[in-house]
């Protein structure tokens, strides 16, 4: 059920945050869809931008999602009561949309795992190994101090590599377990 008489000022203020305006009008599913799309793209974009330097992807996607949410929102307050009554609150993607087959999902996980492993190795090498190799004959004490002071960043790089490995190997372990169970039965 849509808001019967929305305040124009509140409509404008909420329309600036993707999905918030839809929620103000009572279109919760549509609002959540836009929020997840926008903020999910933002978070993933920050991660991909930091790891791989692909800031152009983030820069192009965010305004597109923001404008889509903004202009989609503004068609609802202009509707009369009969049109508002006919509006159904639905997610942006249909609920009956089928997920890709398991073999495709396995390939996606493997590619994502490889990208994460590469990003972690590249990050670890460019921040620590390269500098250490260049200055191995100079100031070894400073290198050890720098290495110790940067332990959190090293752990971050290693966690990224570990997540990549888990993405690649997780489904293979599950398939082996299921095969062993079916053989036992």
C-alpha positions as CSV (number, residue, x, y, z in Angstrom):
1,X,0.0,0.0,0.0
2,X,1.5,3.3,-1.1
3,X,1.5,6.4,1.1
4,X,-1.8,8.2,0.3
5,X,-0.5,11.8,0.6
6,X,3.3,12.1,0.5
7,X,5.0,15.3,1.6
8,X,6.9,16.9,-1.3
9,X,9.9,18.0,0.8
10,X,10.3,14.5,2.3
11,X,9.9,13.0,-1.1
12,X,12.8,15.1,-2.4
13,X,15.0,14.4,0.6
14,X,14.4,10.6,0.5
15,X,14.8,10.5,-3.3
16,X,18.4,11.5,-2.9
17,X,19.2,8.1,-1.3
18,X,18.5,5.3,-3.7
19,X,15.6,3.2,-2.4
20,X,14.8,5.4,0.6
21,X,12.1,7.3,-1.4
22,X,10.5,4.1,-2.5
23,X,10.4,2.9,1.1
24,X,8.9,6.3,2.2
25,X,6.1,5.7,-0.2
26,X,5.6,2.1,1.0
27,X,7.3,0.3,-1.8
28,X,9.6,-1.7,0.5
29,X,10.7,-4.4,-1.9
30,X,11.5,-2.0,-4.6
31,X,13.3,0.3,-2.2
32,X,15.4,-2.5,-0.7
33,X,16.3,-3.6,-4.3
34,X,17.6,-0.2,-5.2
35,X,19.5,0.1,-1.9
36,X,21.1,-3.3,-2.3
37,X,22.0,-2.5,-5.9
38,X,23.6,0.9,-5.0
39,X,25.4,0.1,-1.8
40,X,26.4,-3.4,-3.0
41,X,27.9,-1.8,-6.1
42,X,29.6,0.8,-3.9
43,X,31.1,-1.8,-1.5
44,X,32.2,-4.2,-4.3
45,X,33.5,-1.3,-6.3
46,X,35.6,-0.1,-3.4
47,X,37.1,-3.5,-3.0
48,X,37.7,-4.0,-6.7
49,X,39.0,-0.5,-7.1
50,X,41.4,-0.9,-4.2
51,X,42.6,-4.3,-5.2
52,X,42.7,-4.1,-9.0
53,X,42.6,-0.4,-9.7
54,X,39.4,-0.6,-11.7
55,X,37.9,2.7,-10.6
56,X,36.2,3.3,-14.0
57,X,33.8,0.5,-13.3
58,X,32.7,2.1,-10.0
59,X,32.6,5.5,-11.5
60,X,30.2,4.4,-14.3
61,X,27.9,2.1,-12.3
62,X,27.0,4.3,-9.3
63,X,25.6,7.2,-11.2
64,X,23.6,4.8,-13.5
65,X,22.0,3.1,-10.5
66,X,21.4,6.4,-8.7
67,X,19.7,8.0,-11.7
68,X,17.6,4.9,-12.3
69,X,16.4,5.0,-8.6
70,X,15.8,8.7,-8.6
71,X,13.7,8.8,-11.8
72,X,11.9,5.6,-11.0
73,X,10.9,7.1,-7.7
74,X,9.5,10.4,-9.1
75,X,6.9,8.7,-11.2
76,X,5.0,7.5,-8.1
77,X,4.3,10.8,-6.3
78,X,2.8,12.2,-9.6
79,X,0.2,9.3,-9.8
80,X,-3.4,9.8,-8.9
81,X,-5.0,7.6,-6.3
82,X,-6.4,5.0,-8.8
83,X,-2.9,4.6,-10.4
84,X,-1.3,4.3,-6.9
85,X,-3.8,1.5,-6.0
86,X,-2.7,-0.5,-9.1
87,X,1.0,-0.3,-8.2
88,X,2.3,-3.6,-6.9
89,X,5.5,-3.6,-4.8
90,X,7.9,-6.0,-6.4
91,X,11.7,-6.6,-6.3
92,X,13.6,-5.3,-9.3
93,X,14.5,-8.9,-10.3
94,X,11.7,-11.3,-10.6
95,X,11.3,-13.8,-7.7
96,X,11.0,-16.7,-10.1
97,X,14.3,-15.9,-11.8
98,X,16.4,-19.1,-11.9
99,X,20.0,-19.2,-10.7
100,X,22.6,-20.5,-13.1
101,X,23.4,-24.1,-13.1
102,X,26.0,-25.5,-10.6
103,X,28.6,-25.9,-13.3
104,X,28.4,-22.2,-14.2
105,X,28.5,-21.2,-10.5
106,X,31.6,-23.4,-10.1
107,X,33.3,-21.5,-12.9
108,X,32.3,-18.2,-11.5
109,X,33.7,-19.2,-8.1
110,X,37.0,-20.4,-9.7
111,X,37.4,-17.1,-11.6
112,X,36.6,-15.1,-8.5
113,X,39.0,-17.2,-6.5
114,X,41.8,-16.7,-9.1
115,X,41.2,-12.9,-9.2
116,X,41.3,-12.7,-5.4
117,X,44.5,-14.8,-5.2
118,X,46.1,-12.6,-7.9
119,X,45.1,-9.4,-6.1
120,X,46.4,-10.7,-2.8
121,X,49.7,-11.8,-4.2
122,X,50.1,-8.6,-6.2
123,X,49.3,-6.5,-3.1
124,X,51.7,-8.5,-0.9
125,X,54.5,-8.4,-3.5
126,X,54.1,-4.7,-4.4
127,X,54.0,-3.5,-0.8
128,X,56.6,-5.7,0.8
129,X,58.6,-8.2,-1.2
130,X,59.7,-5.8,-4.0
131,X,60.9,-3.1,-1.5
132,X,62.6,-5.8,0.6
133,X,64.4,-7.3,-2.4
134,X,65.6,-3.8,-3.6
135,X,67.0,-2.8,-0.3
136,X,68.2,-6.2,1.0
137,X,71.8,-5.0,1.3
138,X,70.8,-1.7,2.8
139,X,69.4,-1.1,6.3
140,X,68.1,-4.6,7.1
141,X,67.0,-3.4,10.5
142,X,64.6,-0.8,9.0
143,X,63.2,-3.5,6.7
144,X,62.5,-5.8,9.7
145,X,60.9,-2.9,11.5
146,X,58.8,-2.0,8.5
147,X,57.7,-5.6,8.1
148,X,56.7,-5.8,11.7
149,X,54.8,-2.5,11.7
150,X,52.9,-3.6,8.6
151,X,51.7,-7.0,9.9
152,X,48.0,-6.0,9.6
153,X,48.4,-5.3,5.9
154,X,50.2,-8.5,5.4
155,X,47.4,-10.4,7.2
156,X,44.9,-8.6,4.9
157,X,46.8,-9.8,1.8
158,X,47.0,-13.4,3.2
159,X,43.3,-13.4,4.0
160,X,42.4,-12.3,0.5
161,X,44.5,-15.2,-0.9
162,X,42.9,-17.6,1.6
163,X,39.3,-16.5,0.5
164,X,40.3,-17.1,-3.1
165,X,41.5,-20.6,-2.3
166,X,38.4,-21.4,-0.4
167,X,36.2,-20.2,-3.3
168,X,38.0,-22.5,-5.6
169,X,38.3,-25.6,-3.4
170,X,35.0,-25.4,-1.4
171,X,32.6,-27.0,-3.9
172,X,35.1,-29.7,-4.9
173,X,35.2,-30.8,-1.3
174,X,31.4,-30.9,-1.1
175,X,31.2,-32.9,-4.3
176,X,33.7,-35.4,-2.9
177,X,31.8,-35.7,0.4
178,X,28.5,-36.4,-1.5
179,X,30.2,-39.0,-3.7
180,X,31.6,-40.8,-0.6
181,X,28.1,-40.7,1.1
182,X,26.4,-42.1,-2.0
183,X,29.0,-44.9,-2.3
184,X,28.5,-45.8,1.4
185,X,24.7,-46.0,0.9
